Structure formats: C-alpha cells, structure tokens
Amino acid sequence: MSILIKNGYLLDPATKTEGVSDLLIEDGFIKEISPNINTEAEQVIDAKGHYVMPGFIDLHVHLREPGFEYKETIATGSRAAARGGYTTICPMPNTRPVIDSKQMVEVLVKKAEEDAVVHVLPIGAVTKDQVGAEISDIKGMVTAGAAAISEDGKSVMNTALYQRAMIEAKKAGIPVFAHCEDKDLVGKGVLNESKKSQELGMPGISNAVEDVIAARDILLAKNTGVKLHLCHCSTRDSVTFIDMAKKSGLPVTGEVCPHHFAMADEEITGDDANYKMNPPLRSREDIQALKDGLKSNIMDVIATDHAPHSAEEKAKSIQEAPFGIVGLETAFALTMTELVEQGYLTPMQMVEKMSLNPAKVLGIDKGILAVGKAADIVIADPKEKYRIDVNEFASKGKNTPFHGKEVVGRIKVTIVDGNIVFKDK
C-alpha cells in the first residue's frame, strides 16, 4: 500500500528534521521525504497544520492478558494505543500466569501477532511468578522476544537475588525496568503522605518508599553495568538520583508518567479511586522537579503506566480499590497541555521523550523518520482543543481522574508498518 502525507510539519529528533514537508510510504517503509512529492498514491493525507512524527513508543503498559481479560485484552489495549498515537508498546509481566518463561513470552508474542494492531514487545518478569525467590529464565525469555525484564507492580526486595538477575540481563543485552517501592516502608499506604491523606483519614505513602529503592537500584546498576531504567518516577529525589547517576557515567534512564506531572495530590476531590495509582499523585514540589527534570533532559522518557481496571473495582473506596489509571489515550494531550503549551518542552523534545528515547532504551531501530525506515508514524493536530471523554476510549478501562479535563492536542492518524490502524473521525 502507498500513502502520501502532504504538507505536514515533520518533527524528527533523530535526523533533526523540523519543518513542512511531504512524506511517501510504500510497502511499509518510508520511500521519500521532500518538500513537494508529486506522485500517485493509493491514499493521500493532507496533514497541513498537523505534526507528523515517528510513532510513539510506550515502555510501560498493562494489557492484562492472560488472566485479567475483563480489565483489558491485547486487542483492546493495542487499539487504545493506536488511538493514542502509539505504534509500539511494552506490556508488563504481572499477568496470570506471569510472563516469566520462554514459553509464556512465546504465548504472548503469538497472541499479539494475532490480535494487536501495533507492535507489542513483552517485558519478562525478574523472578518466577514474581514472588522474589528464584530468578526467571532470562536468556530464554530474551530468545523468545522479551525486550527487558521487570518486576513491575513490586520491587525485588532480595538485593543479592536482584543483583544476580541484573548480571544475567547484562549478559543478555537487555535493560532492567525498575519499579521502585520498598514494600516494608509502604505498609498499607494508598495516597501520598500529606495533608490530603490526613484529611481523608487514609494511610500515606512517603517519598522514601520510592527513593530508598531508586538509590539501591542505581548502586546495583553501578556494580553490574546493566542498563537500568527507572519506571514511573514521582519524587524530586528520584530526579536528583538519576542526575547524579548520569553525571557519574552510569547507564541509567528514567521515565515520568503524565499523571505525575499533570496533577497534584491536593487535587484529589474525595474518596474516589480514580485518583489511586502507584506511585501516588505527589506534591506540587515533586511535580515541579519532574517538569524541570524533563525540561533539562535528566528524565528521558514519558510513559503511561496504562493500568486498566473494571468500573466495579474502581467504584470501591480508595483503601479497597486496586492501584492504577489508564493513560494510552490521554498521554499526548496531557503532554501537550502541561509541558509543551507551558514551555517546559519544545515539540521536538516531546517527540524525543515519547518516541526516540524509548527506542534507545530498548535498543530498537524505531523512533525515526528517515528513508528506508519502517513507516511507524503518527499525525496529530497540536491545536485542537477538547475535553477528555472516557466514553470515547478504545480501552476497556475508563479509570482516569482526567475525565472532563480540557486539553489541547488530538491524534488524527496512526500508521503501523505502512498501514493506517487509527483515523480520527
């Protein structure tokens, strides 16, 4: 299939391309990029006034399959990804059964080939069944297609075991994605430890819950030489630690989720579990540190931690409901609204953090608009204003505190391997 994108504003940090140009796609690849392409194509898209960018890559999603298909499936989650401008997503292993073996990775890869409309790169578990007692078959999982390992949803509290897993990951040439949470410190905490948690009479989660493990994991990365990626960073000290690690020459990167830079804990309106996520919404001071960290390129990646749950589960009290909110279909708009429009990121930096840098973390040949590269492309209107409406979501999950929020920036077209997988009505 051939697609000609006309008059789009190309943003590609890999080639430092920024400006109006045409782009031709043939047989799944980018055939030509030039100011004026005059050729026949099966489909022509007028992208005047729209950004044309390499497809977004989400390092951190939960597709819930296998085991929790009532929350999300690979089919619904991948369609939500396409609607959000994502062309590659990395599902975390905390399914049932856990993605902790070569066989389970193969099952997930096969299911994704059958059902997904975007690229799916599985993340394997660090330990068998994620119980922290025995290292998974890391080499086997990588052979089957795992792009990284993570114990997401919890931390590996056995430091010696975790270090051995890091050594195996280093040998296998993959990064370790760290969920930083000291399970002994967190206790029964459900919200950020603050005036808001006291006001609501709920146990708090201190910054130290994240910071203690973030510091530990960076030190382990220093010992082992493994590529370490800190997931869903939410505290100002996480930013400081990553800055120190980078200045020391360590292969450490960090991600920030839109909810952590777009909303403070003081905005929680009451006992509404749509505000419950892990790590929790933090203070204004933490938010400012995250924004500054993104602006200064200390923080490398914007990821969603897309975590769908059923309406029944999220209708419970904050103390009883599961952690997590959906994010695939709101990430671009929240990033445009809170970071680009507010002057924290340039449009080029935004693309860097949502596409190029995630590709670099994974070590994959994506996140680039260049002749000969796979045509994974997103087209977006950076000026369209609207209110987020969960009823429009492709995801099964509607659990978000951003329903009704006025935002700017809407995804118009998502192309994967030269095929249109989403087109805005």
C-alpha positions as CSV (number, residue, x, y, z in Angstrom):
1,M,0.0,0.0,0.0
2,S,1.2,3.5,-0.8
3,I,0.3,6.6,1.3
4,L,1.3,10.1,0.6
5,I,1.3,12.5,3.5
6,K,1.2,16.1,2.2
7,N,2.1,19.4,3.9
8,G,2.7,18.0,7.3
9,Y,5.0,19.6,9.9
10,L,7.7,16.9,10.4
11,L,9.3,16.5,13.8
12,D,12.1,14.0,13.9
13,P,14.8,14.5,16.6
14,A,16.9,11.6,15.3
15,T,17.6,13.4,12.0
16,K,16.9,16.9,13.4
17,T,14.2,17.4,10.8
18,E,11.7,20.1,11.7
19,G,9.5,21.8,9.1
20,V,6.9,21.4,6.5
21,S,7.4,18.5,4.1
22,D,5.8,15.7,2.2
23,L,6.4,12.0,3.1
24,L,5.7,9.0,0.9
25,I,5.1,5.5,2.2
26,E,5.4,2.4,0.1
27,D,5.2,-1.3,1.1
28,G,5.5,-0.5,4.8
29,F,8.6,1.7,4.6
30,I,9.3,5.4,4.2
31,K,10.1,5.9,0.5
32,E,10.8,9.6,0.2
33,I,10.8,12.8,2.3
34,S,10.9,16.1,0.4
35,P,9.2,19.5,0.2
36,N,7.0,18.5,-2.7
37,I,6.3,15.0,-3.8
38,N,4.2,14.7,-6.9
39,T,3.3,11.0,-7.4
40,E,0.3,8.7,-7.5
41,A,-0.5,7.0,-4.2
42,E,-3.4,4.8,-3.1
43,Q,-4.2,7.2,-0.2
44,V,-3.3,10.8,0.2
45,I,-3.5,12.5,3.6
46,D,-3.5,16.3,3.9
47,A,-1.6,17.0,7.1
48,K,-1.5,20.7,6.8
49,G,-1.2,22.3,10.2
50,H,-0.5,18.9,11.8
51,Y,2.6,17.3,13.3
52,V,4.0,14.3,11.5
53,M,6.1,12.3,14.0
54,P,7.7,8.9,14.4
55,G,5.1,6.7,16.2
56,F,5.2,6.9,20.0
57,I,6.7,4.0,22.0
58,D,5.3,3.2,25.4
59,L,7.8,1.4,27.7
60,H,5.2,0.7,30.3
61,V,1.7,-0.7,29.8
62,H,-0.5,-3.3,31.4
63,L,-2.6,-5.3,28.8
64,R,-3.9,-7.7,31.5
65,E,-3.9,-10.7,29.2
66,P,-3.6,-13.5,30.1
67,G,-5.7,-13.8,33.2
68,F,-7.5,-10.5,33.6
69,E,-9.2,-10.1,30.2
70,Y,-12.2,-8.4,31.9
71,K,-9.9,-5.4,32.5
72,E,-8.2,-5.3,29.1
73,T,-7.0,-7.6,26.3
74,I,-4.2,-7.3,23.8
75,A,-6.8,-6.4,21.2
76,T,-8.4,-3.6,23.1
77,G,-5.2,-2.4,24.6
78,S,-3.5,-2.2,21.3
79,R,-6.4,-0.3,19.8
80,A,-6.2,2.2,22.7
81,A,-2.5,2.5,21.9
82,A,-3.2,3.3,18.3
83,R,-5.8,5.9,19.3
84,G,-3.1,7.5,21.5
85,G,-0.5,7.6,18.7
86,Y,1.5,4.6,19.9
87,T,3.0,2.2,17.4
88,T,5.0,0.1,19.8
89,I,4.0,-0.8,23.4
90,C,5.7,-2.9,26.1
91,P,3.3,-4.9,28.4
92,M,4.5,-5.7,31.9
93,P,4.6,-9.3,33.1
94,N,2.2,-9.2,36.1
95,T,-0.5,-11.2,34.4
96,R,-1.8,-14.7,35.4
97,P,0.1,-16.7,34.6
98,V,3.1,-14.3,35.0
99,I,5.3,-13.8,31.9
100,D,8.3,-15.5,33.5
101,S,9.4,-18.1,31.0
102,K,10.4,-18.6,27.4
103,Q,7.1,-20.4,26.8
104,M,5.0,-17.6,28.3
105,V,6.8,-15.0,26.2
106,E,6.1,-17.1,23.1
107,V,2.4,-17.3,24.0
108,L,2.2,-13.5,24.4
109,V,4.1,-12.9,21.1
110,K,1.8,-15.2,19.2
111,K,-1.3,-13.6,20.7
112,A,0.0,-10.2,19.8
113,E,0.6,-11.3,16.2
114,E,-3.0,-12.4,16.0
115,D,-4.8,-9.6,17.9
116,A,-2.6,-6.5,18.1
117,V,-2.8,-3.5,15.7
118,V,0.5,-2.1,17.0
119,H,3.9,-3.7,17.8
120,V,4.0,-5.5,21.1
121,L,7.4,-6.1,22.8
122,P,6.9,-8.2,26.0
123,I,8.7,-7.5,29.3
124,G,9.6,-10.6,31.2
125,A,9.5,-11.0,35.0
126,V,12.7,-10.8,37.0
127,T,11.7,-13.7,39.3
128,K,9.5,-16.8,38.8
129,D,5.9,-16.0,39.4
130,Q,7.1,-12.6,40.7
131,V,7.5,-13.9,44.2
132,G,11.1,-12.8,44.6
133,A,12.5,-16.3,45.4
134,E,14.1,-17.5,42.1
135,I,15.4,-15.8,39.0
136,S,13.4,-16.4,35.8
137,D,14.9,-17.9,32.7
138,I,16.1,-14.5,31.4
139,K,18.1,-15.8,28.5
140,G,15.2,-18.0,27.3
141,M,12.7,-15.1,27.5
142,V,15.0,-12.9,25.5
143,T,15.4,-15.6,22.9
144,A,11.6,-15.7,22.6
145,G,11.3,-11.9,22.2
146,A,11.3,-10.3,25.6
147,A,12.7,-6.7,25.3
148,A,13.6,-6.2,29.0
149,I,12.9,-7.6,32.5
150,S,10.9,-6.0,35.3
151,E,9.2,-7.0,38.5
152,D,6.7,-4.2,37.9
153,G,4.0,-3.9,40.5
154,K,6.6,-4.6,43.1
155,S,10.3,-4.4,43.8
156,V,12.6,-7.4,44.2
157,M,13.4,-6.9,47.9
158,N,16.2,-9.6,48.0
159,T,19.1,-7.4,46.9
160,A,21.5,-10.3,46.2
161,L,19.0,-12.0,44.0
162,Y,18.2,-8.8,42.2
163,Q,21.9,-8.2,41.6
164,R,22.3,-11.7,40.1
165,A,19.3,-11.0,37.8
166,M,20.9,-7.8,36.7
167,I,24.1,-9.7,35.8
168,E,22.0,-12.1,33.7
169,A,20.2,-9.2,32.0
170,K,23.6,-7.6,31.2
171,K,24.8,-10.8,29.6
172,A,21.6,-11.0,27.6
173,G,22.0,-7.4,26.4
174,I,18.7,-6.1,27.8
175,P,17.7,-3.4,30.2
176,V,16.2,-3.8,33.7
177,F,13.0,-1.8,34.2
178,A,12.7,-0.9,37.9
179,H,9.6,-0.4,39.9
180,C,10.9,1.4,43.0
181,E,8.9,0.6,46.1
182,D,10.1,-0.6,49.5
183,K,7.3,-2.9,50.5
184,D,8.2,-2.7,54.2
185,L,8.0,1.1,54.1
186,V,4.8,1.3,52.1
187,G,2.8,-0.6,54.6
188,K,-0.9,-0.1,53.9
189,G,-0.4,3.3,52.2
190,V,-2.8,4.3,49.5
191,L,-2.2,8.0,48.9
192,N,0.8,10.4,49.1
193,E,1.7,11.1,52.7
194,S,0.4,14.6,53.1
195,K,-2.3,16.9,54.4
196,K,-4.6,15.3,51.8
197,S,-4.2,11.8,53.1
198,Q,-4.7,13.0,56.7
199,E,-7.8,15.0,55.6
200,L,-9.2,11.8,54.1
201,G,-8.1,9.7,57.0
202,M,-6.1,7.3,54.8
203,P,-2.6,5.8,55.3
204,G,0.1,7.6,53.4
205,I,2.9,6.6,51.1
206,S,6.1,8.6,51.8
207,N,8.6,9.7,49.1
208,A,11.1,7.5,50.9
209,V,9.2,4.4,49.7
210,E,10.4,5.2,46.2
211,D,13.6,6.9,47.0
212,V,15.2,4.1,49.0
213,I,14.8,1.6,46.2
214,A,15.7,4.0,43.5
215,A,19.1,4.7,45.2
216,R,19.6,1.0,45.8
217,D,18.9,0.0,42.2
218,I,21.2,2.7,40.8
219,L,24.0,1.4,43.1
220,L,23.3,-2.1,41.8
221,A,23.5,-0.9,38.2
222,K,26.9,0.7,39.1
223,N,28.1,-2.7,40.4
224,T,26.8,-4.8,37.5
225,G,27.0,-2.4,34.5
226,V,23.4,-3.2,33.4
227,K,21.2,-0.7,31.7
228,L,18.8,0.5,34.3
229,H,15.5,2.2,33.6
230,L,13.5,3.7,36.5
231,C,9.8,3.4,35.9
232,H,7.1,5.9,36.8
233,C,9.4,8.3,38.8
234,S,7.3,10.5,41.0
235,T,9.6,12.2,43.5
236,R,12.1,15.1,43.4
237,D,14.8,12.9,44.8
238,S,14.4,10.3,42.0
239,V,15.2,13.1,39.6
240,T,18.3,14.0,41.7
241,F,19.5,10.4,41.9
242,I,19.2,10.0,38.1
243,D,21.0,13.2,37.5
244,M,23.8,12.0,39.8
245,A,23.9,8.7,38.1
246,K,24.2,10.3,34.6
247,K,26.9,12.6,35.8
248,S,28.8,9.6,37.0
249,G,28.5,8.0,33.6
250,L,26.1,5.2,34.6
251,P,23.7,3.7,32.0
252,V,20.6,4.9,33.9
253,T,17.4,6.4,32.4
254,G,14.1,7.4,33.9
255,E,10.5,7.9,32.9
256,V,7.7,10.1,34.0
257,C,4.0,9.4,33.6
258,P,1.6,12.2,32.5
259,H,-0.5,11.9,35.6
260,H,2.6,12.6,37.8
261,F,3.3,15.9,36.0
262,A,-0.3,16.9,35.4
263,M,-2.0,16.5,38.8
264,A,-1.0,17.0,42.4
265,D,-2.4,15.1,45.4
266,E,-4.1,18.2,46.7
267,E,-6.5,18.0,43.7
268,I,-8.0,14.7,44.9
269,T,-11.6,15.6,45.5
270,G,-12.6,12.8,47.9
271,D,-12.8,9.1,48.3
272,D,-12.6,8.4,44.5
273,A,-10.4,5.5,43.5
274,N,-9.8,7.0,40.0
275,Y,-7.2,9.1,41.9
276,K,-5.5,6.0,43.2
277,M,-2.3,4.9,41.5
278,N,1.2,3.6,42.4
279,P,3.3,5.7,42.9
280,P,0.6,8.1,44.1
281,L,0.0,11.6,43.0
282,R,2.6,13.7,44.7
283,S,3.1,17.3,45.9
284,R,3.5,20.4,43.9
285,E,7.2,20.4,44.7
286,D,7.6,16.9,43.3
287,I,5.7,17.9,40.2
288,Q,7.9,20.9,39.6
289,A,11.0,18.7,39.9
290,L,9.6,16.2,37.4
291,K,8.8,19.0,34.9
292,D,12.3,20.6,35.4
293,G,13.9,17.1,35.0
294,L,12.1,16.6,31.7
295,K,13.0,20.1,30.5
296,S,16.7,19.6,31.3
297,N,16.7,16.1,29.8
298,I,17.6,14.5,33.1
299,M,14.4,12.5,32.7
300,D,14.5,10.7,29.3
301,V,11.0,9.2,28.7
302,I,7.3,9.9,29.0
303,A,5.5,6.6,29.6
304,T,1.9,5.9,30.6
305,D,1.8,3.0,33.1
306,H,-1.6,2.3,31.4
307,A,-3.4,0.3,34.1
308,P,-7.0,-0.6,33.3
309,H,-9.4,-1.9,35.9
310,S,-13.1,-2.6,35.8
311,A,-15.7,0.0,36.8
312,E,-16.8,-2.2,39.7
313,E,-13.2,-2.4,41.1
314,K,-12.7,1.4,40.9
315,A,-16.2,2.1,42.4
316,K,-14.8,0.9,45.8
317,S,-13.2,3.1,48.4
318,I,-9.6,4.2,47.8
319,Q,-8.5,1.9,50.6
320,E,-10.0,-1.1,48.9
321,A,-9.7,-0.4,45.2
322,P,-6.7,-1.5,43.1
323,F,-4.0,0.9,42.1
324,G,-3.8,2.3,38.6
325,I,-5.3,4.5,35.9
326,V,-5.5,4.3,32.1
327,G,-3.2,6.5,30.1
328,L,-2.6,5.4,26.5
329,E,-5.4,7.7,25.1
330,T,-4.6,10.8,27.1
331,A,-0.8,10.9,27.2
332,F,-0.2,13.0,24.1
333,A,-2.9,15.6,25.1
334,L,-1.7,15.9,28.7
335,T,1.9,16.3,27.5
336,M,1.0,19.0,25.0
337,T,-1.2,20.7,27.6
338,E,1.0,20.6,30.6
339,L,4.5,20.6,29.1
340,V,4.6,21.9,25.6
341,E,2.0,24.7,26.0
342,Q,3.5,25.7,29.3
343,G,7.0,26.0,27.8
344,Y,8.7,23.1,29.6
345,L,9.3,21.1,26.4
346,T,9.6,22.1,22.8
347,P,7.6,20.0,20.3
348,M,10.9,18.3,19.3
349,Q,11.7,17.4,22.9
350,M,8.2,16.0,23.3
351,V,8.8,13.6,20.4
352,E,12.2,12.7,21.7
353,K,10.7,11.6,25.0
354,M,7.7,9.8,23.5
355,S,9.5,8.1,20.6
356,L,13.2,8.4,20.1
357,N,14.4,7.9,23.6
358,P,12.1,4.9,24.4
359,A,13.6,3.3,21.2
360,K,17.1,4.0,22.5
361,V,16.3,2.5,25.9
362,L,15.1,-0.7,24.2
363,G,17.9,-0.7,21.6
364,I,15.5,-1.0,18.7
365,D,15.6,0.7,15.2
366,K,12.5,2.8,15.6
367,G,11.6,6.3,16.5
368,I,13.0,7.7,13.3
369,L,11.5,9.4,10.2
370,A,14.0,8.6,7.5
371,V,14.0,7.0,4.1
372,G,14.3,3.2,4.4
373,K,12.9,3.1,7.9
374,A,9.7,1.3,8.9
375,A,6.6,3.5,8.4
376,D,5.5,3.8,12.1
377,I,4.1,7.3,12.0
378,V,1.6,9.4,14.0
379,I,-0.1,12.5,12.7
380,A,-1.6,14.9,15.3
381,D,-3.3,18.3,15.5
382,P,-1.4,20.2,18.1
383,K,-4.0,23.0,18.4
384,E,-7.3,21.1,18.6
385,K,-9.0,21.8,22.0
386,Y,-11.5,19.3,23.5
387,R,-12.4,17.7,26.8
388,I,-11.2,14.2,27.6
389,D,-14.2,11.8,27.4
390,V,-13.8,8.3,28.7
391,N,-16.8,7.2,26.7
392,E,-14.6,7.6,23.5
393,F,-11.9,5.3,24.8
394,A,-11.0,2.1,22.9
395,S,-9.6,0.7,26.2
396,K,-11.9,-1.4,28.4
397,G,-10.6,0.7,31.3
398,K,-12.3,4.1,31.9
399,N,-10.5,4.7,35.2
400,T,-8.9,8.1,35.0
401,P,-9.2,11.3,37.0
402,F,-8.9,13.3,33.8
403,H,-12.4,12.8,32.5
404,G,-13.8,16.2,31.5
405,K,-10.4,17.9,31.6
406,E,-9.9,20.5,28.8
407,V,-6.8,19.7,26.8
408,V,-5.1,20.6,23.6
409,G,-3.6,18.1,21.0
410,R,-5.5,15.3,19.3
411,I,-4.2,12.3,17.5
412,K,-5.6,12.2,13.9
413,V,-3.9,9.2,12.2
414,T,-1.7,6.3,13.4
415,I,0.2,4.3,10.9
416,V,2.0,1.0,11.7
417,D,4.2,-0.7,9.1
418,G,2.6,1.5,6.4
419,N,-1.0,0.5,7.4
420,I,-3.5,3.0,8.9
421,V,-4.6,1.5,12.2
422,F,-6.4,4.5,13.6
423,K,-8.0,7.5,11.9
424,D,-9.9,10.2,13.8
425,K,-13.5,10.6,12.7
